[in-house]
Amino acid sequence: MATPLGQGQADLGEAVMQRALLAGGEVVVVPPQGYCIQRDSLKTSRRGGFALVASCAQLTGFMAGYTVAPVVMTVTAVERETDGPEPSGAEIAAALQGQQVLRQLHGDGLTVVQVTSDTPISAESDVTHWRGVMVVNGYTVGLALYGAKGSAEAGDRGLTQLMWLAEQLRSESPTRERAVAAFAVSEVPLGAVASDQGGPVRPKARPLTR
């Protein structure tokens, strides 16, 4: 059973959580199996919130019976000032000054970019990481996933994990908007943000499976 906000998971200690409510409960974060939310990282208010997710073993120092890759994921929710769709890959790329966008993907309400930076977030992290943006209940939700140096999580395996986190977030959050099918993201060439018909690029098939 998921642990509600304000309670620690009994077998892992009070430093971590298995469920967090951001933005007054409009955005609900539930980590993948083997991962936990760092309690000290949690910030939440009606205007948004932030949560850091890492392996339970990393955060507690204790093995939780399930070995997972040592990635760090973040979830940020910010109240929206527009009714428009999620930002395009080109818009995200323009905002990431000083970082090179390697790939852009977009589909079913989720935009994802693969980014490389001169400075990793830690000495153990790869310079290449993933970022995603989606809209949930009137909030812009930013996702990020950072893998270990040279790991598959800096590549396609990280994309799969980020998509899973996005699916789980949408599934756990209250339904206050029209339902959207499970994410299936198609790759968009750099600089291309629209289809031949002038609408947003939409996916044809899921590129990876869990």
KOLRO-651714 format. One record per atom (N, C-alpha, C): residue in three letters; x, y, z. Coordinates in steps of 0.05 Angstrom, whole numbers, plus 5000, padded with zeros to 4 digits. Example, Ala and Ser with C-alpha at 12.3 -4.5 7.8 and 13.67 -1.06 7.14 Angstrom:
residues 2
ALA526448865156/ALA524649105156/ALA526449345156/SER525749555142/SER527349795143/SER525850015157/
//
This chain:
residues 210
MET501749765000/MET500050005000/MET501850255000/ALA501150454985/ALA502750694983/ALA502650845009/THR504850965017/THR505051115042/THR504151405037/PRO502251505052/PRO501351775047/PRO503351985055/LEU502952225045/LEU504752455052/LEU504752485082/GLY507152535092/GLY507352585121/GLY508052335137/GLN508252105124/GLN508951855138/GLN511251725124/GLY513151615140/GLY515351475128/GLY514651185124/GLN516151055106/GLN515650765102/GLN516950615125/ALA515450445139/ALA516350335164/ALA518950175161/ASP519250025139/ASP521549855137/ASP524049995125/LEU523750245117/LEU525950395106/LEU526650645122/GLY525050715142/GLY525750935159/GLY524351195151/GLU524651395168/GLU523151645164/GLU524451825143/ALA526851755133/ALA528251935114/ALA526951925086/VAL525351715081/VAL524251685054/VAL521251645054/MET520051675031/MET517151655027/MET516651495002/GLN514251385000/GLN513451234977/GLN511251374961/ARG510351604971/ARG508251754958/ARG508352044968/ALA508152234950/ALA508152524957/ALA506152674941/LEU504852864954/LEU502853024941/LEU503953304937/LEU504253384911/LEU505153654904/LEU502753824896/ALA503054084898/ALA500954274888/ALA498254214900/GLY498254184927/GLY495654134940/GLY494353874933/GLY495953684924/GLY494853414917/GLY494053394888/GLU494453594872/GLU493753584843/GLU495853424828/VAL498253394838/VAL500353244825/VAL501453044846/VAL501152784840/VAL501852574859/VAL504252424848/VAL506352404864/VAL508852274857/VAL509052004871/VAL509251784856/VAL509651524866/VAL512051404851/PRO514251344865/PRO516651254851/PRO516350974840/PRO517950894820/PRO518050614811/PRO519050434833/GLN518550174830/GLN519349984850/GLN522349994855/GLY523249994880/GLY526050014887/GLY527050294891/TYR525350494885/TYR526050774888/TYR524350904910/CYS525451114922/CYS524051254944/CYS524251554939/ILE522451704952/ILE522651994952/ILE524252084976/GLN526152254972/GLN527752364995/GLN525952565010/ARG525352505034/ARG523452675050/ARG524552965052/ASP527052995057/ASP528153265061/ASP528053435035/SER527753305012/SER527653454987/SER524953574981/LEU522853464995/LEU520153524988/LEU519353814994/LYS518353944974/LYS517254214977/LYS514554214963/THR512554314977/THR509854314965/THR508154544975/SER506654664957/SER504754874964/SER502554874942/ARG500655044945/ARG498555054924/ARG499655144897/ARG501855274897/ARG503055374872/ARG504855174858/GLY505454954872/GLY507154754859/GLY508554574879/GLY510954494871/GLY512454324890/GLY514854194876/PHE516354044892/PHE518853914882/PHE519253654899/ALA520253444885/ALA520953204899/ALA523353074885/LEU525152964900/LEU527552824889/LEU527152524895/VAL527552364874/VAL527252074875/VAL529951944869/ALA530651754886/ALA533151594881/ALA532651314892/SER534551134887/SER534150854897/SER533850864928/CYS532150694939/CYS531850684968/CYS534450624982/ALA536050454969/ALA538650384981/ALA540550624982/GLN540550794961/GLN542151034962/GLN541351224984/LEU538751254988/LEU537751455007/LEU537751355036/THR537651095040/THR537550995068/THR540050845077/GLY541650755057/GLY543950595065/GLY543350305069/PHE540750235065/PHE539849955070/PHE538749835044/MET539349585039/MET538249455016/MET535249405021/ALA533549455001/ALA530749425004/ALA529649174991/GLY531448994984/GLY530648734972/GLY530148754942/TYR530748984930/TYR530249014901/TYR532449194890/THR534249074874/THR536449224863/THR535649384838/VAL536249644838/VAL535549814816/VAL537949984809/ALA537950104785/ALA540150274776/ALA540250524793/PRO542650624799/PRO543050854816/PRO542451124801/VAL539951164793/VAL539351414780/VAL538051604800/VAL538151864792/VAL536752074808/VAL534652184789/MET532152204799/MET529952324784/MET528852554800/THR527952764787/THR526652984800/THR523953044787/VAL522153134804/VAL519453214794/VAL518953504805/THR518353684786/THR517753964794/THR515054044782/ALA513354154799/ALA510754244790/ALA510554544794/VAL509654684773/VAL509354974773/VAL506655054763/GLU505255224776/GLU502555314768/GLU502755444740/ARG500955374722/ARG500955474695/ARG499555744693/GLU500555904674/GLU499256164669/GLU497956174642/THR497755944629/THR496555914603/THR494955664601/ASP493055654582/ASP491555404577/ASP492655254553/GLY494955334543/GLY496155204520/GLY497254934526/PRO498154784506/PRO499254514510/PRO502054524523/GLU503154294528/GLU505854274539/GLU507854404520/PRO510154504529/PRO512154624511/PRO513154414491/SER513954514468/SER515154344447/SER518054284454/GLY519254094440/GLY522054044444/GLY523754284438/ALA523054434417/ALA524554674410/ALA524454884432/GLU522154914444/GLU521855104466/GLU523455024490/ILE523554774496/ILE525154674519/ILE528154714512/ALA528854654488/ALA531654684480/ALA532554974482/ALA530755164474/ALA531455444476/ALA531855534505/ALA530455414523/ALA530655484551/ALA533155374565/LEU534355164553/LEU536655024565/LEU539255154554/GLN539655394561/GLN542055534552/GLN544555404563/GLY546555374546/GLY549055254554/GLY549054954554/GLN546754824546/GLN546654534544/GLN545854454516/GLN546954244507/GLN546354154479/GLN544153944479/VAL542153984463/VAL539953794461/VAL540653594439/LEU540753334446/LEU541553124428/LEU539153014413/ARG536852984427/ARG534452864416/ARG532053004427/GLN529953024410/GLN527353124419/GLN525252914413/LEU523452864432/LEU521252674427/LEU518652804438/HIS516452734425/HIS513952864433/HIS511552674426/GLY509752664445/GLY507352504439/GLY505452474463/ASP502852484459/ASP500852444479/ASP501252604504/GLY501852864500/GLY502053044523/GLY504753044538/LEU506752904527/LEU509352894539/LEU511452984519/THR513153174527/THR515453254510/THR517953174525/VAL519853034512/VAL522252944524/VAL524653034507/VAL526753114521/VAL529253184508/VAL531553044521/GLN533552954506/GLN536052844516/GLN538053074515/VAL539353124537/VAL541053364540/VAL543853284549/THR545853424538/THR548553384548/THR549653654558/SER551053654580/SER552053904592/SER555053874598/ASP556354104600/ASP559254104607/ASP559654014635/THR557654064653/THR557954014681/THR555853824691/PRO556453574698/PRO554453394709/PRO553553484737/ILE551253374746/ILE550253454772/ILE551953354795/SER553553144790/SER555453034810/SER557752904796/ALA559852844810/ALA562152714798/ALA561552434788/GLU559452304799/GLU558752034790/GLU556752034767/SER555552264760/SER553452274740/SER554552314712/ASP553152214693/ASP553852254665/ASP553152534657/VAL554552644637/VAL553952914628/VAL551352924611/THR550452684602/THR548052664586/THR545752574604/HIS543452704602/HIS541152634619/HIS538652684603/TRP536352624616/TRP533752654603/TRP532052854618/ARG530453004603/ARG528453184615/ARG525753154601/GLY523653174616/GLY520953154604/GLY519153374615/VAL517153444600/VAL515253644609/VAL512453554601/MET510553574620/MET507753494615/MET505953684630/VAL503453684625/VAL501453844639/VAL499553664655/VAL499253724681/VAL497553564698/VAL495853754715/ASN493253744710/ASN491353894727/ASN492054194730/GLY492854314708/GLY493454594708/GLY496254664718/TYR497954464721/TYR500754514729/TYR502654404708/THR504754554703/THR506954454686/THR508754284703/VAL509054034695/VAL510653844711/VAL513253784695/GLY515453854707/GLY518053794695/GLY519353554708/LEU520253374691/LEU521553124700/LEU524453124691/ALA526253014707/ALA529052984699/ALA530052714709/LEU531852594694/LEU533052344701/LEU536052344695/TYR537652294716/TYR540552304714/TYR541652024721/GLY543151904702/GLY544351644706/GLY547351664714/ALA548451444722/ALA551251434729/ALA553051464704/LYS555351554708/LYS557251594685/LYS557551344668/GLY557051374642/GLY557351144624/GLY555250934625/SER553050994640/SER550950794643/SER548950804621/ALA547350584618/ALA545250574598/ALA542950774604/GLU542850864629/GLU540751054637/GLU541151324624/ALA543651384616/ALA544051634601/ALA543051604572/GLY542451364564/GLY541451304537/GLY538551214538/ASP537951014521/ASP535150944517/ASP533850824542/ARG535350694559/ARG534150584583/ARG533150804601/GLY534551024601/GLY533651254617/GLY531051374606/LEU530751364579/LEU528251464567/LEU525951284576/THR526351024576/THR524150844585/THR523350904614/GLN525350944631/GLN524751004659/GLN523351264663/LEU524151474647/LEU522751734649/LEU519851714640/MET519451564619/MET516651524609/MET514951374629/TRP516151174642/TRP514751034663/TRP513951214686/LEU515851384694/LEU515251574716/LEU512951764708/ALA512951854683/ALA510852024673/ALA508151884673/GLU508151634664/GLU505651484664/GLU504551444692/GLN506351374710/GLN505551324738/GLN504451584751/LEU505751804745/LEU504852064756/LEU502052134746/ARG501652094720/ARG498952154709/ARG496851964720/SER497551704723/SER495751514734/SER494951564763/GLU496851654779/GLU496351694808/GLU495051964814/SER495452164796/SER494352424801/SER491352424796/PRO489852604810/PRO486952624805/PRO486352674775/THR484052574766/THR483252624738/THR481452864737/ARG482553084728/ARG481053334726/ARG481053444698/GLU482353294679/GLU482453374651/GLU481553134635/ARG481253174609/ARG480552954592/ARG482652734593/ALA481752484592/ALA483652264594/ALA485452264569/VAL487952184573/VAL489852164552/VAL490951884553/ALA491251754530/ALA492251484528/ALA495151464540/ALA495951224547/ALA498651174557/ALA500651284537/PHE502851394548/PHE504751524531/PHE506051344510/ALA506251444486/ALA507651314465/ALA509051534449/VAL511651554452/VAL513051794443/VAL514451734417/SER514251914398/SER515651894373/SER517852104371/GLU520052034358/GLU522252214357/GLU521852434336/VAL522652674343/VAL522352904326/VAL525053014319/PRO525653054294/PRO528253164286/PRO528653434299/LEU531153504306/LEU531653754319/LEU530653984301/GLY529154164313/GLY528054394299/GLY525354344288/ALA524354084288/ALA521754024277/ALA519754004300/VAL517654164300/VAL515754154322/VAL512854114312/ALA512454084286/ALA509754054276/ALA509653844254/SER507353724251/SER506953524230/SER506453654204/ASP506253494182/ASP505753604156/ASP503053744155/GLN501153664172/GLN498553784172/GLN498454034189/GLY500654114201/GLY500754364217/GLY500054324246/GLY499354084255/GLY498754034283/GLY501253924297/PRO500953874323/PRO503253764338/PRO503953484329/VAL506453424331/VAL507353154323/VAL506252954343/ARG504952744334/ARG503852544351/ARG505152274345/PRO505252094365/PRO506651844362/PRO505151644345/LYS506551454334/LYS505351224320/LYS505750964335/ALA507950954350/ALA508450704365/ALA510350764388/ARG510150614409/ARG511950644432/ARG514650534424/PRO516850694427/PRO519450604418/PRO520750394435/LEU520050384461/LEU521350204479/LEU519150084497/THR519749854508/THR517849724526/THR519249684553/ARG517549664573/ARG518649634600/ARG519049334606/
//
